[in-house]
Amino acid sequence: MTERISINNCDVCADIADKGFESGPTDMNKVAGLFLAHVVQDHPNELLELLAREYLPIFVAKRNLR
């Protein structure tokens, strides 16, 4: 398995982010969708790590309240 480039060093991610900064409010959803689709396809492990780090404590706490 080849080692993947991180999101921070990915030229495609940077290009899509540039489109987001240059787009107007009506195109933001489209650009966000493109970015997320790329990240899911090319950076799935890093995405899962980011989501777990950010949201896992919240989900665990909510689950414990059930």
mmCIF file as Biopython writes it, N, C-alpha, C and O atoms, coordinates in Angstrom:
data_model
#
loop_
_atom_site.group_PDB
_atom_site.id
_atom_site.type_symbol
_atom_site.label_atom_id
_atom_site.label_alt_id
_atom_site.label_comp_id
_atom_site.label_asym_id
_atom_site.label_entity_id
_atom_site.label_seq_id
_atom_site.pdbx_PDB_ins_code
_atom_site.Cartn_x
_atom_site.Cartn_y
_atom_site.Cartn_z
_atom_site.occupancy
_atom_site.B_iso_or_equiv
_atom_site.auth_seq_id
_atom_site.auth_asym_id
_atom_site.pdbx_PDB_model_num
ATOM 1   N N  . MET A ? 1  ? 0.849   -1.190 0.000  1.0 0.0 1  A 1 
ATOM 2   C CA . MET A ? 1  ? 0.000   0.000  0.000  1.0 0.0 1  A 1 
ATOM 3   C C  . MET A ? 1  ? 0.886   1.241  0.000  1.0 0.0 1  A 1 
ATOM 4   O O  . MET A ? 1  ? 1.853   1.323  0.758  1.0 0.0 1  A 1 
ATOM 5   N N  . THR A ? 2  ? 0.555   2.192  -0.841 1.0 0.0 2  A 1 
ATOM 6   C CA . THR A ? 2  ? 1.351   3.400  -0.929 1.0 0.0 2  A 1 
ATOM 7   C C  . THR A ? 2  ? 0.965   4.362  0.177  1.0 0.0 2  A 1 
ATOM 8   O O  . THR A ? 2  ? -0.186  4.418  0.610  1.0 0.0 2  A 1 
ATOM 9   N N  . GLU A ? 3  ? 1.948   5.108  0.618  1.0 0.0 3  A 1 
ATOM 10  C CA . GLU A ? 3  ? 1.696   6.102  1.663  1.0 0.0 3  A 1 
ATOM 11  C C  . GLU A ? 3  ? 0.997   7.302  1.037  1.0 0.0 3  A 1 
ATOM 12  O O  . GLU A ? 3  ? 1.408   7.798  -0.012 1.0 0.0 3  A 1 
ATOM 13  N N  . ARG A ? 4  ? -0.035  7.747  1.675  1.0 0.0 4  A 1 
ATOM 14  C CA . ARG A ? 4  ? -0.812  8.872  1.146  1.0 0.0 4  A 1 
ATOM 15  C C  . ARG A ? 4  ? -0.297  10.193 1.693  1.0 0.0 4  A 1 
ATOM 16  O O  . ARG A ? 4  ? 0.262   10.262 2.787  1.0 0.0 4  A 1 
ATOM 17  N N  . ILE A ? 5  ? -0.499  11.226 0.911  1.0 0.0 5  A 1 
ATOM 18  C CA . ILE A ? 5  ? -0.139  12.583 1.313  1.0 0.0 5  A 1 
ATOM 19  C C  . ILE A ? 5  ? -1.190  13.062 2.308  1.0 0.0 5  A 1 
ATOM 20  O O  . ILE A ? 5  ? -2.376  12.775 2.148  1.0 0.0 5  A 1 
ATOM 21  N N  . SER A ? 6  ? -0.761  13.787 3.329  1.0 0.0 6  A 1 
ATOM 22  C CA . SER A ? 6  ? -1.719  14.297 4.313  1.0 0.0 6  A 1 
ATOM 23  C C  . SER A ? 6  ? -2.566  15.415 3.706  1.0 0.0 6  A 1 
ATOM 24  O O  . SER A ? 6  ? -2.198  16.023 2.701  1.0 0.0 6  A 1 
ATOM 25  N N  . ILE A ? 7  ? -3.689  15.664 4.332  1.0 0.0 7  A 1 
ATOM 26  C CA . ILE A ? 7  ? -4.578  16.732 3.882  1.0 0.0 7  A 1 
ATOM 27  C C  . ILE A ? 7  ? -3.828  18.056 3.837  1.0 0.0 7  A 1 
ATOM 28  O O  . ILE A ? 7  ? -4.007  18.842 2.906  1.0 0.0 7  A 1 
ATOM 29  N N  . ASN A ? 8  ? -2.994  18.305 4.835  1.0 0.0 8  A 1 
ATOM 30  C CA . ASN A ? 8  ? -2.256  19.569 4.898  1.0 0.0 8  A 1 
ATOM 31  C C  . ASN A ? 8  ? -1.285  19.757 3.739  1.0 0.0 8  A 1 
ATOM 32  O O  . ASN A ? 8  ? -0.974  20.890 3.374  1.0 0.0 8  A 1 
ATOM 33  N N  . ASN A ? 9  ? -0.802  18.660 3.155  1.0 0.0 9  A 1 
ATOM 34  C CA . ASN A ? 9  ? 0.178   18.738 2.082  1.0 0.0 9  A 1 
ATOM 35  C C  . ASN A ? 9  ? -0.382  18.352 0.719  1.0 0.0 9  A 1 
ATOM 36  O O  . ASN A ? 9  ? 0.376   18.197 -0.238 1.0 0.0 9  A 1 
ATOM 37  N N  . CYS A ? 10 ? -1.684  18.198 0.623  1.0 0.0 10 A 1 
ATOM 38  C CA . CYS A ? 10 ? -2.332  17.741 -0.607 1.0 0.0 10 A 1 
ATOM 39  C C  . CYS A ? 10 ? -2.643  18.924 -1.523 1.0 0.0 10 A 1 
ATOM 40  O O  . CYS A ? 10 ? -3.353  19.853 -1.139 1.0 0.0 10 A 1 
ATOM 41  N N  . ASP A ? 11 ? -2.099  18.875 -2.742 1.0 0.0 11 A 1 
ATOM 42  C CA . ASP A ? 11 ? -2.352  19.949 -3.707 1.0 0.0 11 A 1 
ATOM 43  C C  . ASP A ? 11 ? -3.816  20.012 -4.134 1.0 0.0 11 A 1 
ATOM 44  O O  . ASP A ? 11 ? -4.350  21.099 -4.358 1.0 0.0 11 A 1 
ATOM 45  N N  . VAL A ? 12 ? -4.463  18.859 -4.248 1.0 0.0 12 A 1 
ATOM 46  C CA . VAL A ? 12 ? -5.876  18.843 -4.635 1.0 0.0 12 A 1 
ATOM 47  C C  . VAL A ? 12 ? -6.725  19.503 -3.549 1.0 0.0 12 A 1 
ATOM 48  O O  . VAL A ? 12 ? -7.616  20.299 -3.846 1.0 0.0 12 A 1 
ATOM 49  N N  . CYS A ? 13 ? -6.441  19.167 -2.289 1.0 0.0 13 A 1 
ATOM 50  C CA . CYS A ? 13 ? -7.166  19.810 -1.185 1.0 0.0 13 A 1 
ATOM 51  C C  . CYS A ? 13 ? -6.972  21.326 -1.217 1.0 0.0 13 A 1 
ATOM 52  O O  . CYS A ? 13 ? -7.926  22.086 -1.049 1.0 0.0 13 A 1 
ATOM 53  N N  . ALA A ? 14 ? -5.741  21.753 -1.433 1.0 0.0 14 A 1 
ATOM 54  C CA . ALA A ? 14 ? -5.446  23.186 -1.476 1.0 0.0 14 A 1 
ATOM 55  C C  . ALA A ? 14 ? -6.165  23.856 -2.643 1.0 0.0 14 A 1 
ATOM 56  O O  . ALA A ? 14 ? -6.686  24.962 -2.494 1.0 0.0 14 A 1 
ATOM 57  N N  . ASP A ? 15 ? -6.200  23.196 -3.804 1.0 0.0 15 A 1 
ATOM 58  C CA . ASP A ? 15 ? -6.895  23.767 -4.960 1.0 0.0 15 A 1 
ATOM 59  C C  . ASP A ? 15 ? -8.389  23.902 -4.708 1.0 0.0 15 A 1 
ATOM 60  O O  . ASP A ? 15 ? -8.995  24.915 -5.058 1.0 0.0 15 A 1 
ATOM 61  N N  . ILE A ? 16 ? -8.980  22.882 -4.102 1.0 0.0 16 A 1 
ATOM 62  C CA . ILE A ? 16 ? -10.418 22.940 -3.806 1.0 0.0 16 A 1 
ATOM 63  C C  . ILE A ? 16 ? -10.686 24.021 -2.753 1.0 0.0 16 A 1 
ATOM 64  O O  . ILE A ? 16 ? -11.671 24.752 -2.849 1.0 0.0 16 A 1 
ATOM 65  N N  . ALA A ? 17 ? -9.813  24.118 -1.756 1.0 0.0 17 A 1 
ATOM 66  C CA . ALA A ? 17 ? -9.970  25.167 -0.738 1.0 0.0 17 A 1 
ATOM 67  C C  . ALA A ? 17 ? -9.881  26.548 -1.377 1.0 0.0 17 A 1 
ATOM 68  O O  . ALA A ? 17 ? -10.641 27.446 -1.014 1.0 0.0 17 A 1 
ATOM 69  N N  . ASP A ? 18 ? -8.966  26.729 -2.322 1.0 0.0 18 A 1 
ATOM 70  C CA . ASP A ? 18 ? -8.865  28.006 -3.039 1.0 0.0 18 A 1 
ATOM 71  C C  . ASP A ? 18 ? -10.172 28.329 -3.752 1.0 0.0 18 A 1 
ATOM 72  O O  . ASP A ? 18 ? -10.634 29.470 -3.720 1.0 0.0 18 A 1 
ATOM 73  N N  . LYS A ? 19 ? -10.771 27.325 -4.397 1.0 0.0 19 A 1 
ATOM 74  C CA . LYS A ? 19 ? -12.061 27.537 -5.059 1.0 0.0 19 A 1 
ATOM 75  C C  . LYS A ? 19 ? -13.108 27.977 -4.042 1.0 0.0 19 A 1 
ATOM 76  O O  . LYS A ? 19 ? -13.942 28.835 -4.332 1.0 0.0 19 A 1 
ATOM 77  N N  . GLY A ? 20 ? -13.060 27.392 -2.858 1.0 0.0 20 A 1 
ATOM 78  C CA . GLY A ? 20 ? -14.007 27.765 -1.817 1.0 0.0 20 A 1 
ATOM 79  C C  . GLY A ? 20 ? -13.844 29.213 -1.388 1.0 0.0 20 A 1 
ATOM 80  O O  . GLY A ? 20 ? -14.831 29.928 -1.211 1.0 0.0 20 A 1 
ATOM 81  N N  . PHE A ? 21 ? -12.605 29.646 -1.222 1.0 0.0 21 A 1 
ATOM 82  C CA . PHE A ? 21 ? -12.358 31.029 -0.821 1.0 0.0 21 A 1 
ATOM 83  C C  . PHE A ? 21 ? -12.763 32.010 -1.917 1.0 0.0 21 A 1 
ATOM 84  O O  . PHE A ? 21 ? -13.158 33.140 -1.626 1.0 0.0 21 A 1 
ATOM 85  N N  . GLU A ? 22 ? -12.666 31.586 -3.166 1.0 0.0 22 A 1 
ATOM 86  C CA . GLU A ? 22 ? -12.987 32.464 -4.293 1.0 0.0 22 A 1 
ATOM 87  C C  . GLU A ? 22 ? -14.464 32.417 -4.677 1.0 0.0 22 A 1 
ATOM 88  O O  . GLU A ? 22 ? -14.934 33.289 -5.408 1.0 0.0 22 A 1 
ATOM 89  N N  . SER A ? 23 ? -15.195 31.427 -4.204 1.0 0.0 23 A 1 
ATOM 90  C CA . SER A ? 23 ? -16.587 31.264 -4.613 1.0 0.0 23 A 1 
ATOM 91  C C  . SER A ? 23 ? -17.505 32.137 -3.776 1.0 0.0 23 A 1 
ATOM 92  O O  . SER A ? 23 ? -17.165 32.577 -2.677 1.0 0.0 23 A 1 
ATOM 93  N N  . GLY A ? 24 ? -18.658 32.366 -4.329 1.0 0.0 24 A 1 
ATOM 94  C CA . GLY A ? 24 ? -19.674 33.120 -3.617 1.0 0.0 24 A 1 
ATOM 95  C C  . GLY A ? 24 ? -20.511 32.203 -2.756 1.0 0.0 24 A 1 
ATOM 96  O O  . GLY A ? 24 ? -20.327 30.986 -2.770 1.0 0.0 24 A 1 
ATOM 97  N N  . PRO A ? 25 ? -21.424 32.781 -2.010 1.0 0.0 25 A 1 
ATOM 98  C CA . PRO A ? 25 ? -22.259 31.994 -1.090 1.0 0.0 25 A 1 
ATOM 99  C C  . PRO A ? 25 ? -23.058 30.889 -1.792 1.0 0.0 25 A 1 
ATOM 100 O O  . PRO A ? 25 ? -23.293 29.835 -1.202 1.0 0.0 25 A 1 
ATOM 101 N N  . THR A ? 26 ? -23.468 31.109 -3.019 1.0 0.0 26 A 1 
ATOM 102 C CA . THR A ? 26 ? -24.280 30.107 -3.710 1.0 0.0 26 A 1 
ATOM 103 C C  . THR A ? 26 ? -23.470 28.882 -4.115 1.0 0.0 26 A 1 
ATOM 104 O O  . THR A ? 26 ? -24.038 27.803 -4.286 1.0 0.0 26 A 1 
ATOM 105 N N  . ASP A ? 27 ? -22.157 29.023 -4.271 1.0 0.0 27 A 1 
ATOM 106 C CA . ASP A ? 27 ? -21.310 27.901 -4.678 1.0 0.0 27 A 1 
ATOM 107 C C  . ASP A ? 27 ? -20.619 27.211 -3.508 1.0 0.0 27 A 1 
ATOM 108 O O  . ASP A ? 27 ? -19.963 26.186 -3.697 1.0 0.0 27 A 1 
ATOM 109 N N  . MET A ? 28 ? -20.754 27.754 -2.306 1.0 0.0 28 A 1 
ATOM 110 C CA . MET A ? 28 ? -20.054 27.196 -1.139 1.0 0.0 28 A 1 
ATOM 111 C C  . MET A ? 28 ? -20.422 25.735 -0.895 1.0 0.0 28 A 1 
ATOM 112 O O  . MET A ? 28 ? -19.543 24.916 -0.625 1.0 0.0 28 A 1 
ATOM 113 N N  . ASN A ? 29 ? -21.712 25.396 -0.986 1.0 0.0 29 A 1 
ATOM 114 C CA . ASN A ? 29 ? -22.130 24.014 -0.745 1.0 0.0 29 A 1 
ATOM 115 C C  . ASN A ? 29 ? -21.517 23.061 -1.759 1.0 0.0 29 A 1 
ATOM 116 O O  . ASN A ? 29 ? -21.102 21.957 -1.407 1.0 0.0 29 A 1 
ATOM 117 N N  . LYS A ? 30 ? -21.459 23.479 -3.000 1.0 0.0 30 A 1 
ATOM 118 C CA . LYS A ? 30 ? -20.887 22.648 -4.058 1.0 0.0 30 A 1 
ATOM 119 C C  . LYS A ? 30 ? -19.395 22.410 -3.800 1.0 0.0 30 A 1 
ATOM 120 O O  . LYS A ? 30 ? -18.916 21.281 -3.906 1.0 0.0 30 A 1 
ATOM 121 N N  . VAL A ? 31 ? -18.679 23.462 -3.465 1.0 0.0 31 A 1 
ATOM 122 C CA . VAL A ? 31 ? -17.246 23.343 -3.210 1.0 0.0 31 A 1 
ATOM 123 C C  . VAL A ? 31 ? -16.995 22.501 -1.953 1.0 0.0 31 A 1 
ATOM 124 O O  . VAL A ? 31 ? -16.080 21.679 -1.928 1.0 0.0 31 A 1 
ATOM 125 N N  . ALA A ? 32 ? -17.797 22.706 -0.927 1.0 0.0 32 A 1 
ATOM 126 C CA . ALA A ? 32 ? -17.656 21.904 0.293  1.0 0.0 32 A 1 
ATOM 127 C C  . ALA A ? 32 ? -17.897 20.431 -0.014 1.0 0.0 32 A 1 
ATOM 128 O O  . ALA A ? 32 ? -17.203 19.568 0.522  1.0 0.0 32 A 1 
ATOM 129 N N  . GLY A ? 33 ? -18.862 20.138 -0.860 1.0 0.0 33 A 1 
ATOM 130 C CA . GLY A ? 33 ? -19.140 18.760 -1.263 1.0 0.0 33 A 1 
ATOM 131 C C  . GLY A ? 33 ? -17.977 18.156 -2.032 1.0 0.0 33 A 1 
ATOM 132 O O  . GLY A ? 33 ? -17.622 16.997 -1.819 1.0 0.0 33 A 1 
ATOM 133 N N  . LEU A ? 34 ? -17.380 18.941 -2.927 1.0 0.0 34 A 1 
ATOM 134 C CA . LEU A ? 34 ? -16.208 18.475 -3.681 1.0 0.0 34 A 1 
ATOM 135 C C  . LEU A ? 34 ? -15.044 18.173 -2.741 1.0 0.0 34 A 1 
ATOM 136 O O  . LEU A ? 34 ? -14.361 17.158 -2.880 1.0 0.0 34 A 1 
ATOM 137 N N  . PHE A ? 35 ? -14.834 19.069 -1.786 1.0 0.0 35 A 1 
ATOM 138 C CA . PHE A ? 35 ? -13.739 18.882 -0.832 1.0 0.0 35 A 1 
ATOM 139 C C  . PHE A ? 35 ? -13.966 17.628 0.001  1.0 0.0 35 A 1 
ATOM 140 O O  . PHE A ? 35 ? -13.058 16.812 0.162  1.0 0.0 35 A 1 
ATOM 141 N N  . LEU A ? 36 ? -15.173 17.474 0.528  1.0 0.0 36 A 1 
ATOM 142 C CA . LEU A ? 36 ? -15.470 16.318 1.358  1.0 0.0 36 A 1 
ATOM 143 C C  . LEU A ? 36 ? -15.359 15.026 0.554  1.0 0.0 36 A 1 
ATOM 144 O O  . LEU A ? 36 ? -14.817 14.038 1.051  1.0 0.0 36 A 1 
ATOM 145 N N  . ALA A ? 37 ? -15.864 15.016 -0.681 1.0 0.0 37 A 1 
ATOM 146 C CA . ALA A ? 37 ? -15.762 13.820 -1.524 1.0 0.0 37 A 1 
ATOM 147 C C  . ALA A ? 37 ? -14.305 13.448 -1.761 1.0 0.0 37 A 1 
ATOM 148 O O  . ALA A ? 37 ? -13.949 12.270 -1.716 1.0 0.0 37 A 1 
ATOM 149 N N  . HIS A ? 38 ? -13.462 14.441 -2.011 1.0 0.0 38 A 1 
ATOM 150 C CA . HIS A ? 38 ? -12.041 14.172 -2.220 1.0 0.0 38 A 1 
ATOM 151 C C  . HIS A ? 38 ? -11.395 13.618 -0.955 1.0 0.0 38 A 1 
ATOM 152 O O  . HIS A ? 38 ? -10.642 12.646 -1.011 1.0 0.0 38 A 1 
ATOM 153 N N  . VAL A ? 39 ? -11.687 14.233 0.170  1.0 0.0 39 A 1 
ATOM 154 C CA . VAL A ? 39 ? -11.091 13.798 1.435  1.0 0.0 39 A 1 
ATOM 155 C C  . VAL A ? 39 ? -11.540 12.375 1.770  1.0 0.0 39 A 1 
ATOM 156 O O  . VAL A ? 39 ? -10.727 11.562 2.211  1.0 0.0 39 A 1 
ATOM 157 N N  . VAL A ? 40 ? -12.807 12.066 1.567  1.0 0.0 40 A 1 
ATOM 158 C CA . VAL A ? 40 ? -13.311 10.715 1.841  1.0 0.0 40 A 1 
ATOM 159 C C  . VAL A ? 40 ? -12.598 9.699  0.951  1.0 0.0 40 A 1 
ATOM 160 O O  . VAL A ? 40 ? -12.250 8.609  1.404  1.0 0.0 40 A 1 
ATOM 161 N N  . GLN A ? 41 ? -12.385 10.053 -0.298 1.0 0.0 41 A 1 
ATOM 162 C CA . GLN A ? 41 ? -11.760 9.127  -1.233 1.0 0.0 41 A 1 
ATOM 163 C C  . GLN A ? 41 ? -10.257 8.995  -1.007 1.0 0.0 41 A 1 
ATOM 164 O O  . GLN A ? 41 ? -9.730  7.882  -1.002 1.0 0.0 41 A 1 
ATOM 165 N N  . ASP A ? 42 ? -9.567  10.107 -0.821 1.0 0.0 42 A 1 
ATOM 166 C CA . ASP A ? 42 ? -8.102  10.083 -0.795 1.0 0.0 42 A 1 
ATOM 167 C C  . ASP A ? 42 ? -7.477  10.171 0.594  1.0 0.0 42 A 1 
ATOM 168 O O  . ASP A ? 42 ? -6.290  9.884  0.754  1.0 0.0 42 A 1 
ATOM 169 N N  . HIS A ? 43 ? -8.250  10.560 1.591  1.0 0.0 43 A 1 
ATOM 170 C CA . HIS A ? 43 ? -7.711  10.721 2.942  1.0 0.0 43 A 1 
ATOM 171 C C  . HIS A ? 43 ? -8.643  10.137 4.004  1.0 0.0 43 A 1 
ATOM 172 O O  . HIS A ? 43 ? -8.865  10.780 5.029  1.0 0.0 43 A 1 
ATOM 173 N N  . PRO A ? 44 ? -9.197  8.936  3.791  1.0 0.0 44 A 1 
ATOM 174 C CA . PRO A ? 44 ? -10.218 8.429  4.724  1.0 0.0 44 A 1 
ATOM 175 C C  . PRO A ? 44 ? -9.706  8.212  6.143  1.0 0.0 44 A 1 
ATOM 176 O O  . PRO A ? 44 ? -10.410 8.523  7.104  1.0 0.0 44 A 1 
ATOM 177 N N  . ASN A ? 45 ? -8.517  7.695  6.290  1.0 0.0 45 A 1 
ATOM 178 C CA . ASN A ? 45 ? -7.995  7.439  7.638  1.0 0.0 45 A 1 
ATOM 179 C C  . ASN A ? 45 ? -7.767  8.734  8.398  1.0 0.0 45 A 1 
ATOM 180 O O  . ASN A ? 45 ? -8.084  8.836  9.582  1.0 0.0 45 A 1 
ATOM 181 N N  . GLU A ? 46 ? -7.219  9.712  7.713  1.0 0.0 46 A 1 
ATOM 182 C CA . GLU A ? 46 ? -6.973  11.004 8.364  1.0 0.0 46 A 1 
ATOM 183 C C  . GLU A ? 46 ? -8.294  11.679 8.740  1.0 0.0 46 A 1 
ATOM 184 O O  . GLU A ? 46 ? -8.400  12.302 9.796  1.0 0.0 46 A 1 
ATOM 185 N N  . LEU A ? 47 ? -9.293  11.553 7.874  1.0 0.0 47 A 1 
ATOM 186 C CA . LEU A ? 47 ? -10.608 12.124 8.169  1.0 0.0 47 A 1 
ATOM 187 C C  . LEU A ? 47 ? -11.211 11.465 9.408  1.0 0.0 47 A 1 
ATOM 188 O O  . LEU A ? 47 ? -11.725 12.150 10.292 1.0 0.0 47 A 1 
ATOM 189 N N  . LEU A ? 48 ? -11.149 10.142 9.469  1.0 0.0 48 A 1 
ATOM 190 C CA . LEU A ? 48 ? -11.690 9.440  10.629 1.0 0.0 48 A 1 
ATOM 191 C C  . LEU A ? 48 ? -10.953 9.831  11.906 1.0 0.0 48 A 1 
ATOM 192 O O  . LEU A ? 48 ? -11.573 9.987  12.958 1.0 0.0 48 A 1 
ATOM 193 N N  . GLU A ? 49 ? -9.638  9.988  11.819 1.0 0.0 49 A 1 
ATOM 194 C CA . GLU A ? 49 ? -8.869  10.414 12.997 1.0 0.0 49 A 1 
ATOM 195 C C  . GLU A ? 49 ? -9.287  11.806 13.446 1.0 0.0 49 A 1 
ATOM 196 O O  . GLU A ? 49 ? -9.437  12.055 14.642 1.0 0.0 49 A 1 
ATOM 197 N N  . LEU A ? 50 ? -9.477  12.715 12.495 1.0 0.0 50 A 1 
ATOM 198 C CA . LEU A ? 50 ? -9.903  14.079 12.836 1.0 0.0 50 A 1 
ATOM 199 C C  . LEU A ? 50 ? -11.292 14.080 13.469 1.0 0.0 50 A 1 
ATOM 200 O O  . LEU A ? 50 ? -11.520 14.754 14.474 1.0 0.0 50 A 1 
ATOM 201 N N  . LEU A ? 51 ? -12.212 13.329 12.885 1.0 0.0 51 A 1 
ATOM 202 C CA . LEU A ? 51 ? -13.568 13.272 13.424 1.0 0.0 51 A 1 
ATOM 203 C C  . LEU A ? 51 ? -13.584 12.643 14.811 1.0 0.0 51 A 1 
ATOM 204 O O  . LEU A ? 51 ? -14.276 13.126 15.708 1.0 0.0 51 A 1 
ATOM 205 N N  . ALA A ? 52 ? -12.828 11.576 14.986 1.0 0.0 52 A 1 
ATOM 206 C CA . ALA A ? 52 ? -12.789 10.919 16.293 1.0 0.0 52 A 1 
ATOM 207 C C  . ALA A ? 52 ? -12.210 11.847 17.346 1.0 0.0 52 A 1 
ATOM 208 O O  . ALA A ? 52 ? -12.729 11.931 18.459 1.0 0.0 52 A 1 
ATOM 209 N N  . ARG A ? 53 ? -11.148 12.537 17.003 1.0 0.0 53 A 1 
ATOM 210 C CA . ARG A ? 53 ? -10.511 13.446 17.962 1.0 0.0 53 A 1 
ATOM 211 C C  . ARG A ? 53 ? -11.463 14.572 18.358 1.0 0.0 53 A 1 
ATOM 212 O O  . ARG A ? 53 ? -11.510 14.978 19.520 1.0 0.0 53 A 1 
ATOM 213 N N  . GLU A ? 54 ? -12.216 15.067 17.388 1.0 0.0 54 A 1 
ATOM 214 C CA . GLU A ? 54 ? -13.093 16.206 17.643 1.0 0.0 54 A 1 
ATOM 215 C C  . GLU A ? 54 ? -14.421 15.799 18.290 1.0 0.0 54 A 1 
ATOM 216 O O  . GLU A ? 54 ? -14.888 16.459 19.218 1.0 0.0 54 A 1 
ATOM 217 N N  . TYR A ? 55 ? -15.024 14.718 17.802 1.0 0.0 55 A 1 
ATOM 218 C CA . TYR A ? 55 ? -16.403 14.422 18.184 1.0 0.0 55 A 1 
ATOM 219 C C  . TYR A ? 55 ? -16.596 13.191 19.050 1.0 0.0 55 A 1 
ATOM 220 O O  . TYR A ? 55 ? -17.646 13.067 19.681 1.0 0.0 55 A 1 
ATOM 221 N N  . LEU A ? 56 ? -15.650 12.285 19.113 1.0 0.0 56 A 1 
ATOM 222 C CA . LEU A ? 56 ? -15.840 11.068 19.884 1.0 0.0 56 A 1 
ATOM 223 C C  . LEU A ? 56 ? -16.187 11.339 21.349 1.0 0.0 56 A 1 
ATOM 224 O O  . LEU A ? 56 ? -17.091 10.694 21.881 1.0 0.0 56 A 1 
ATOM 225 N N  . PRO A ? 57 ? -15.502 12.267 22.018 1.0 0.0 57 A 1 
ATOM 226 C CA . PRO A ? 57 ? -15.873 12.525 23.418 1.0 0.0 57 A 1 
ATOM 227 C C  . PRO A ? 57 ? -17.327 12.990 23.570 1.0 0.0 57 A 1 
ATOM 228 O O  . PRO A ? 57 ? -17.990 12.640 24.547 1.0 0.0 57 A 1 
ATOM 229 N N  . ILE A ? 58 ? -17.814 13.762 22.627 1.0 0.0 58 A 1 
ATOM 230 C CA . ILE A ? 58 ? -19.193 14.253 22.676 1.0 0.0 58 A 1 
ATOM 231 C C  . ILE A ? 58 ? -20.163 13.092 22.487 1.0 0.0 58 A 1 
ATOM 232 O O  . ILE A ? 58 ? -21.142 12.964 23.223 1.0 0.0 58 A 1 
ATOM 233 N N  . PHE A ? 59 ? -19.885 12.247 21.495 1.0 0.0 59 A 1 
ATOM 234 C CA . PHE A ? 59 ? -20.777 11.119 21.232 1.0 0.0 59 A 1 
ATOM 235 C C  . PHE A ? 59 ? -20.788 10.127 22.389 1.0 0.0 59 A 1 
ATOM 236 O O  . PHE A ? 59 ? -21.840 9.591  22.740 1.0 0.0 59 A 1 
ATOM 237 N N  . VAL A ? 60 ? -19.640 9.883  22.974 1.0 0.0 60 A 1 
ATOM 238 C CA . VAL A ? 60 ? -19.575 8.972  24.111 1.0 0.0 60 A 1 
ATOM 239 C C  . VAL A ? 60 ? -20.360 9.541  25.297 1.0 0.0 60 A 1 
ATOM 240 O O  . VAL A ? 60 ? -21.088 8.811  25.969 1.0 0.0 60 A 1 
ATOM 241 N N  . ALA A ? 61 ? -20.214 10.819 25.548 1.0 0.0 61 A 1 
ATOM 242 C CA . ALA A ? 61 ? -20.949 11.445 26.645 1.0 0.0 61 A 1 
ATOM 243 C C  . ALA A ? 61 ? -22.456 11.369 26.412 1.0 0.0 61 A 1 
ATOM 244 O O  . ALA A ? 61 ? -23.208 11.057 27.335 1.0 0.0 61 A 1 
ATOM 245 N N  . LYS A ? 62 ? -22.902 11.651 25.193 1.0 0.0 62 A 1 
ATOM 246 C CA . LYS A ? 62 ? -24.338 11.582 24.876 1.0 0.0 62 A 1 
ATOM 247 C C  . LYS A ? 62 ? -24.850 10.155 24.990 1.0 0.0 62 A 1 
ATOM 248 O O  . LYS A ? 62 ? -25.962 9.922  25.464 1.0 0.0 62 A 1 
ATOM 249 N N  . ARG A ? 63 ? -24.039 9.205  24.555 1.0 0.0 63 A 1 
ATOM 250 C CA . ARG A ? 63 ? -24.463 7.803  24.647 1.0 0.0 63 A 1 
ATOM 251 C C  . ARG A ? 63 ? -24.614 7.379  26.101 1.0 0.0 63 A 1 
ATOM 252 O O  . ARG A ? 63 ? -25.538 6.640  26.442 1.0 0.0 63 A 1 
ATOM 253 N N  . ASN A ? 64 ? -23.716 7.839  26.951 1.0 0.0 64 A 1 
ATOM 254 C CA . ASN A ? 64 ? -23.778 7.496  28.361 1.0 0.0 64 A 1 
ATOM 255 C C  . ASN A ? 64 ? -24.984 8.097  29.062 1.0 0.0 64 A 1 
ATOM 256 O O  . ASN A ? 64 ? -25.405 7.602  30.107 1.0 0.0 64 A 1 
ATOM 257 N N  . LEU A ? 65 ? -25.545 9.165  28.495 1.0 0.0 65 A 1 
ATOM 258 C CA . LEU A ? 65 ? -26.737 9.784  29.066 1.0 0.0 65 A 1 
ATOM 259 C C  . LEU A ? 65 ? -28.018 9.038  28.702 1.0 0.0 65 A 1 
ATOM 260 O O  . LEU A ? 65 ? -29.064 9.273  29.307 1.0 0.0 65 A 1 
ATOM 261 N N  . ARG A ? 66 ? -27.946 8.154  27.735 1.0 0.0 66 A 1 
ATOM 262 C CA . ARG A ? 66 ? -29.146 7.432  27.286 1.0 0.0 66 A 1 
ATOM 263 C C  . ARG A ? 66 ? -29.558 6.395  28.275 1.0 0.0 66 A 1 
ATOM 264 O O  . ARG A ? 66 ? -30.547 5.694  28.059 1.0 0.0 66 A 1 
#
